[in-house]
């Protein structure tokens, strides 16, 4: 009597573990990609800022400072654009990852529902056969 229950429980546990492993893999891949994206954005912004700072340190007069001002504004704008682009890409990748995770969860629910439905039908048929005797 307990053997079928144990088999069902073991099968459900394996299925859950497989789904959890898939979800963890997707989550880690997403985190790795996003970390790389933000690290490269930080690197680009830092390089641009330090290059500008190097030029600013070489300025010796007011005219040089006036010429440097538009370049500083341009670098600040480009840094902000890179940050916004990285944020948008982060959001897009995260949404895709969550959609994939939701798909896995949906498949698990559908599979579990089908298993329960099949078992319920089997039990109902067995009960019908025993009541007809």
Secondary structure, 3 states (H helix, E strand, C coil): CHHHHHHHHHHHHHHHHHHHHHHHHHHHHHHHHHHHHHHHHHHHHHHHHHHHHHHHHCCCCHHHHHHHHHHHHHHHHHHHHHHHHHHHHHHHHHHHHHHHHHHHHHHHHHHHHHHHHHHHHHHHHHHHHHHHC
